[in-house]
Amino acid sequence: MRDAEEFDAFYAGSSRRVLGQVYAMTGNRAEAEDAVAEAYLKAWDRWGTVREADSPEAWVRRVASRNAVSAWRKAVNRVRAHHRDAVDQEIEGLSPDHVALVHALKQIPADQRRVIVLHHLVGLSVGEIAEEVGAPTGTVKARLARGRRAMAAHLSESDEYMTGRVNHDA
């Protein structure tokens, strides 16, 4: 009974935050919800081990990220077979800035997107990110720098797109 109460408190205190972070990584709320739900299920199944981790929340976030990548890989063949333009769906309560940010994140490589989300949205240090993603700190710094540069162009484009000031003659 104590385990269930402890896990319930952990879930209540972290699930919304982890969902927001994984959503920012994936750019798709439904995929993020699926990945996070599966990660919490795995955490519950292994709660005795997970609760002893340095950061159970980081453990869940890492598993959810892997779940999302796995789901993405499975979907690639379906997407290739049924190629279509995906129309961004506006989620109630999201600001235009948030939509532009998610759009820009979706335009950059997954490794850059992941470190940007972990650093700027989760608030992890470069060292913490390196540990979580299993990469040297220099690699994390490079991904952050490249990701920021790549996003800058997309944010400018997103801002123009969101405000309707796109110059089609350029």
Summary of the structure (lengths in Angstrom):
residues: 170
radius of gyration: 17.6
end to end distance: 64.4
largest distance: 65.7
contacts: 456
relative contact order: 0.10
helix: 77%
strand: 0%
